[in-house]
Amino acid sequence: MSKFNFVTSSEIFFLRMLIPFCGGIFCVSISSWFNDLSTVIYVLTSSIICCLFLINIFYLRLKIYRFKTLIGFLIYLLAFVSGMALTIFKSDVLASNHFSKKSYQYFKIVVNQEPQKRNTVFMFKAKVVSGFDRMQQHTTVGNILVSVQCDTSFIKHIQYGDVLVIPNTFQETRANPNPATFDYKRWLAMQHIHHQVFLKEAEIYSLTGNHGNWLIQYALQLRTKQVKYFRKVLKDDNVYAVASTLILGYRADLDEEVIGYYAKTGTIHALSVSGMHVGLIYIVLNWVLVFLNRKRLGRITKTCLILILIWSYTMLTGLSPSVLRSAIMISVFVLGKQINRSANGINILTFSALLILINDPLIIWDAGFQLSYLAVLGLILFQSTIENWNPYENLVVKKLWSAISISLAAQLFTFPLSIYYFHQFPIYFLISNLFIIIPVTGIMYLGILVLIFRLTFLAGILEWLIMVTNMGLKFIAELPLASISSIWISPTELLLITVLIAGILIGLYYYSKRLLMYSLILFLCIQIFSSHGKFDRFSQKKLVIFNIRNNYAVGFISGYHAVVYSKLQVSDKLFKKNIQPYFDQLGVND
């Protein structure tokens, strides 16, 4: 890692633009006050663009280069207000023709997601394209979450892009009123969904035609065919579900117990088709096409082939958001290295992030987006440094340590956020990640070969590989102290831990005793902060009445102990969803 100056280094131009751009998104996201100033923000953005355009024209004539600091400030300000303006512009709920602004009798909607089954309810996201008031039709905008109570035959008729007419019975999305539970309302809002509707099958009328994106529609149909083929050639239900998830990103049939094994061992990323999977495809393509590196035309051909094949795989997965992010990231890297082999990795990474954020600013709050980019950032900055810590020249040891360095670099950068979001830490993450490297690689390559060339005779090997992987992870997950759960940290603690890790890593890299000393002081501050929280919890006394549909629960909390009056059992899903998170946050263990 080379030293760089944030203000003057041209090598990280896109990083310098990304930070204020994200700052603008952050401001609009956390405060609705900026939405009322949308006109001012649009005018300010346009004014800065015009100002910079004029500066560019008269740069030499008026010797404007003497005011580089002012020009730099204007560029950063433009990035900041652009983030604000784009976030406001992309927010449909602020539009005057949003479907919630007027009273309509019926809505015409276009399904923009594959329906997903939850018990006897099918859910899908839809775009509201028009509203009917008496006999008039009005163009509308906005997204809505549709839940339909019906039998399984309904799912066969509703597909992505279908046009439906539904009655106007929508309501605002609801948050779980119980403390410390998942904020479902905010999660939907970050996907531009602020309203939901609950319907019966008889209330939906289907119109002819398909208004979905033809490319997405084709990709989803292609993935459905591959899922059906896996269902045919893989006999074991769990094996089929893991293969469909790991290779195609189809999670609908995945068992919760299997998900638990992957989560407890720190390998849940393997079940989310993302950067690792696209990266594995890139590695094998780069190796197979290495003979094209000799001449410039060959290198261009190689780049084109890699991009075509990576995006073909993306189509195979149904163009799911996580795969799209990874494909964009890899594509930018491949193109960046083709154009300029000495291009800075961080600059390329932040450019790909900027492209994604321009398309959807609110994706900045998506946990998958944050963790995937942090993991790659960790690999770019510190993987080679950690790999160089190995003093041995033995080939096996070097390969093993190289794999460890990848896992360590990614884990160090994602560790604080992982704890903040998922409240657990896998103790044996190094062992489990080393264990799955070969099987997951084999599963990916074998699975793609089976799908593309219909090599049914390889399905048995694929099934065996997945079964071995599942059994191995189950064994690790059931080891004593396999994971530390019920870890709750506040946003303040998240920030402090992030700064601490950054300070230690930078201090070790530059051998800075002063920075390491500051990191030690910060560590002590975190411990004091944590001890103060534990003392507060030790003396806490609370009475909590939980809001549970068709049930009741009252909790009496004293210190680390609690008594609950309810018909629910501790093992019930409703208890784990509505009550247990708050007890975990308060440190209740009895």
N, C-alpha and C positions, 0 to 999 in steps of 0.2 A: 504493500500500500504506500503510495507516494504522498508526501505532504502537499497540501494545497491551501490556497487562500480563498475563502468563500467569496470575497468581493471581486477579486481580480482574475481568478483562474477561469479561463475560457473552457477548460476541459469539463467543467461541471455546470455549464450554462443552464441546462434544463433543470438541474437541482435548484439552482438559484431562482428560477421562475416558478418551480413547483411549490416551494415553501410559501410565498405570499399568495399564490393561487389557492392553495389549500386553506390558508388563513381566511380568505374571503368566503369560501364554502362554509367553513366552521362558523363564522359570524352569523351568516344567514340561517344556518341550520339550528343554532341554539337560541336565536332571538327572532320573534316575528316582527319586532320593531322595524327591522330593515325592509320588510316587505312593503311597508307603507311608504318607503322612500324609493320605490322601484324606479320611478321616473327620474329622480335625481341621480340615481346610480347609473342608469342608461345614458343620461346626458353627460355625466362625468366621464364615463368610459369612452364615449364618442369624442369628447373634447380632448382627452389625453391622446387618443389615436391620431386625431388631426394635428395636434401639437407636435407629436413625434414625427409625423409625416413632413411637416414644414421644417422641422429641425434637420431632417435628412436632406431636404432639398437645398437649404441654405447653410449646411454644415461648415463648408470651407469659406464661402463668401463672407459670412458674418463671424467667422472664427469661433463658432459655438463650441469647438473642442476644448475651449478654456473652461467650460462649465460641465466637465464630465460628471462631477458629483450630482449636479442637478439632473442631468440626463439619466443617470443611474437611478436616482430617486423616482423619476417619472416612469421608468420601465418597471420598477418594482411595484409602484402604485397601480400601474396598468394591470399587472398580473393579479394584484389583490382585488381591484374593483371588477375585473373580468370574472374572477371566481364568484363574486357576489352576484353580478349581473346574470351569469349563466345559470346559477342555482335558482334564481328567481324566475328566469325565462323558462326553465325546464319544469317548474312547479305548476302543473295543470290546475290545481285546486284554487289558485289565485285568479284564473281566467274568468272573464265575465260570463262566458258561455259554459262554465262548468255545470254538469248535470244537477248538482246539488243546489244551484242558485235559484231555480224556478220549480214550480210544482207541475210535474208531468203525470199523465196517467200510466204511460208505458214507456219503456226504453228499448231501443234496438242496440244490442251489444255484439261485439265480435270476440270470440274466445281467443285469448293470446297465450294460453298455457295448456299443456296436457292435463286433463282432469286427473286428480289424485284421490284415491280412496282412503277414508278414515272410518273404520267400522262400517256403518251403513250410510255414511254421508260422503258424497263426492264433492270435491272443491276444485275450483279453477278461477284464475284471474281473467278478467275480461275488460275490454275497452268499450266505454259507452259512447257510441257514435252519433246517436240522435235521440230526441225525446218527442213523444206524441202528446199533444194537448188538444183534446177533442179530435178534430179531423186534420189538424195541421202537424207537420213534422219540422222540428227545429234541430239544427246541427249542434252537437254538444261535444265536450271533451271530458276526459277523466277516466280513471280506472276504478274497478269495483271487484270485490272478492265475492264470488257466488258459491253458496253451499246448498246442495240439493239432497233432500232425503228421498232415497229411491232404492230399487233393486239393482243388481249388477248388470242387467240388460241395458240400462241407460247409458253406461259408459261406452258401449259399442257404437252408439249413434252420435255422441258428441266428440268432436275432434278439434284440434287447433285450426283456427280460421273460420269455424262455423258461425253463421249469423243467427242470432236468437232474439226473440221478443219476450220481455219479462215485465211483470207489473212493477209499479213504483212502490216498493215496500222497503226501500233501503234504510239503513241506520248507520250512524257513525261506528267505526270499529271500536271495540271495547278492550280496555286493558284489564288484566287480572288485578282485582282490587286488593289482593292479599300482599303483604310486604315481602320484599326480597325475591319475588317471583319474576319469571321472564317477562319483559315488557313487550308483549305481542303487538300492542297498538303502535309503539314506536318503530318496531321492526317492519311492520307493514307500511308505515309512513315513509320509511327510507326507501321503499319500493314504489313510492307515489300512489299508495292505496290508503285512502282515508275513510272509505265507506264499505259496507258489506250488506249482503241481502241473503235471507234464508227462504228457500222456496221448496215447494213440492213438485214432483215431476209433472203433474197435470197443469201447473201454472206456466210452463215453458212452451213457447211455440217456435218451431224451427223454420227458418226461411231457406230458400234455395240459394246456391252460390257459396263461394268461399272468398273471404276478404283478407285472409292472412297473408303474410309474406311467403311468396312461393318457395324461396330458398329454405326458410325455416320449416315450412310444411314438408318439403321433400326430405330434409334432414331427419325430422321426427318420424316420418314413414319409414325411412331407411333404418333408423335405430330400432323401431318396432319389429321390423323383419328380423334383425339380428338377435333381438331379445327372444323372439319366438324360436329361432334356430337353436340358441343356447338351451332353451326350455326343452327342446326335442332331444339334443345329444347329451345333455348333462342330467343324470338321473337324480342325484341328491339335491334336495331343495335348497339347502344352505350353500352348496357348491354353485348351483345355478345363480343364486342371488348374489353371491360374492363376485362371480365372473361378470354378471351383468353390471354390477356396480363399479367394479375395478376397471373394466375395459370400456364399458359403454356409458357409464354415469347414470344408469337406471337403478334407483334406490328403492323403488316401490315395494319390492318383495323381500327386502333385507330384514332379517330377524334381529330384534332388540338385544338378545343375548349375545349374538355375534358382534354387534356394534359395541357392546360392553367390553368384550375381550380386546378389541382394537383400541378403544378409548383408554382402558386401564394400562395398556402397554405403551401408550404414546405413539401408536402407529395408525391412528384414525385418518391421517392424511392419505394413507394408501387407498382408503375407500372413497376418496373424493377425487375424481378425475381432474387433475390440475397440472401444475408445473412439473412435478416429478414424472408423471406419465408421458407428457409431451416431451420432456427432456430425455427420457429413455428412447423414445422414437427418434429424436434428433441425434442422439449418440450413435445408434446403429446405422442411421442413414449417412452420417458424417464419416463413419468407418467404411461402409460399403462403397461409398463414392469417392474415397480418398484418391483414387487413380486420376480423377479429373483436376487435381490441384496443380498439375504440371504447367498448364498454360492458362492465360487470362480468360480465353473463351471457355475453357473447361471449368474454371472456377465459377464463371457466370452461369453456365449450364447446371453445375452442381447446386448453386444457390437456388435457382429456379425449381429444380427437381425437389429439393428439400422443402421449399415453401409449398409446392403443390401437394406433396405427400402429407405434410403436417396438417394442411387445411382439409385434405381428404379425410384424415382421421377425425378432425374436428367435426366434419359433416357426419361421420359415423356415430358420433356421440350425441347427435341431435342439436348441435350448436348450443350446448348448455353454457350458462354464463361463466362458470369457473374454467371451462376448457377454452372458451373464447378469450378470456383474460390471458391464459397461458400461451395460447397460439399467437396472440398479438405480441406478448413479451418476447417469445422465441423468435418471431418473425422480425421484430425490430433489431434484436441481437444479430441475427443472420445477415440482414441487410446492412446494418451498421458496420459489421466486420468486413463485409464485401466492399463497401464504399471506402472505409478507412480502417485498416487492420489494427492501427494503434489507438482506435477510439476508446475513450474511457468507459469502463463497464457501468459505473454509476450514472454517467450521463445517458447512456442507452437505456438503462433501467428506468430512470426518471422520465425519459421521453415517452416510453411505453405507458407509464402510469398517467402521464399528462393526457395522452390520447384517449385513454379509457375514461378519465375524469371529465374531459370535455364532452364526451358522449352522454355520461350520466354522473353528474357531480356528487349525488348522494351515495354513490357506491363507496365513497371514502369511509362510510360508517359500517360497511360490510366486513364482518370478522374474517371471512375467507380472503378478501382483497388485502386487508391489513397484514394478515399472517403470511400470505404467500409472498408479498413484496418484502416483508421483513426477513423472511427466510433466505430469499435470493440475495438481499443486501448483506446478510451475514456471510453468505458464501463468497461474495465478491470481496468483501473487506478482510475477512479473517480466516477463511478456509486454508489458504496457502500458508499463512503464518502458523496456524496450529499444526498443519502437516509437517512443517519444518522443525517442529519440536522433537520429532522422532530421530534419535541418534543412530539407529541401526540401519544397516545397508541390506539386510536380508529381504528378498523380494516379497515373501509371504507377509512378513511383518510390515513392510512398507505399504502393501495393498490394504492390509487390515487397518493400519493407522490412517490411511487415506480415507477409508470409509468412516472411521471414527471421527476424523476431523470434519467431514461433511455434516454428520449428525450433530456434533458439538457446536459448530458455527451456526447452524440453523436454529438449534435449541436455545443458544444464548440470546439470540435476537428475538425469538418468539416467546421465551419463557415468561416475561411479565404479563403480556397480553393473554397468553394461554391460561394462566392462573386467574386473571381478572374475569375472563369470559366463562371458563369451564370449571373453576373452583377445585381443580385437582392437579396433582403432579405425579407422573409415572416415574417411580424410582429406577426401574430397570429399562429406561428408554434406550440406553445405548445398546444393551443386549438385544432387546426386541427389534430395534432398527437394523442392527447387524444381521439378525436372524432372517429378516424378511427381504434383504437386498436381493439375494439370488432367487428365492421363490417368486417374488413379485415381478422381477425382470423376466423370468421364465414364463410366468402367467401372462404377462403383457404380450410377449412375442408369440407364444404359442396360440393365445386366444385370437390375436389378429390374423395369424396364418389360418386357423380353423375357420374364421369368419369369411376371409377374402377368398380362399381357395376351396372352401367346404371340405377340409381334410378331416372327415369324421373319425378316421382311425387315430388321430392325435387327441381326440376328446378324452380318452381314458387317461392319458398322461396329464392333461390339463386338470382333470377332475382329481387325480391323485395329488398333484402339486397343491391345489387349493385346500384339500383335506389336511395335508401335512402342515400347511401354513396355519390353518385354523386351530388344529390341535396343538401346535407349538405355541401359538399366542395364548391359547386357553391355559396351557401349563404355566406360562410366565405370569399370566394375570392372576392365577390362583396361588402363586408363591406368597409366603409371608411378607407383609409390608410392600406389596406390589405397587401400591400407589397411595399417596397421601390425599385424602379427600376432605371436603368441607373447608377448603381454604377460601376465605373471603378477605379481599383487600379493597380499600377505598380508592377512588381516583387519585387522591393525594399520595397514597402509598405506591400506586402504580407508577406515578411520575418519579417518585424518589428512587424506587427500585430500578427503573429504566436508566436514570442518571447515574446511579451507582454502578450498574453493569457497564455502561459506556465509559465511565471514568476508569474502572479497573482495566478494561480492554485497551483503551488508549494509553493508559499509564504503563501497562506491560509492554505494549508495542514500542513505545518511545523511551522505555526505561526511565520514566519520570517519577522520581521519588516524591516530589511535591504533589503530583496528581494522585498517586497512590495514597499519600497521607490524607488528602482531602476526601478520598473515597472511603478511607477508614473512619474518618470523622462522620461522614454521611451515613455509613453503616451503623455507627453508634446512635445517631439521631433516629434512624429507622427503628432500632431496637427500643429506644426510649418511647417512641411513638406507639409501637406495638405493645409494650408493657403497660402503657397508660390505658390503652384500649382493653387489655385483659383485666386490669384492675376495675375499670368501669363495668365490665361484664360480670365480674365476681360479685359486685354489690348490687346488680340490677334486680329490680322487682317489677314485673309487668303483668297486666291482664290483657289478653288478646282475644278478640272475637273474630274468627275467620269467616269469610264470605264464600260459602261452597254451595253450588247449585244442588237442590234437592237433598241437602244434608246440613249438618251443623258441626261446629268444633269450637270449643272454648279452651284457651291455654292459660295456665297460671305458671309464670316463670319466676324463679328465684335463683339468682346466681347462675350456675351451670346446670340446674335441674329444672324440669318442667313436668306439669301434670296436665293432661289433655282429656277433656270430656267430649267424647264423640263416638258415633257408631263405627267410624272408620278404623281399620287396623293399620299398623305402621307399614305393613307390606303393600297396602292398597295404592293404586296409581294416584288417586285423588289426594291421599295423604302426602305422597312424595312430591306431587306437583304444587299443592297449595299450602302445606304446613311445614314440611321438612326444610325447605330453603330458608325460612325465617329462623328456625331453630339453629340451623348451621351457621347463619350469619351472626347469631348471638352467642355462639359457642356452646350451646346446650348439648350435653353428651349423655344425659340420663333422663 
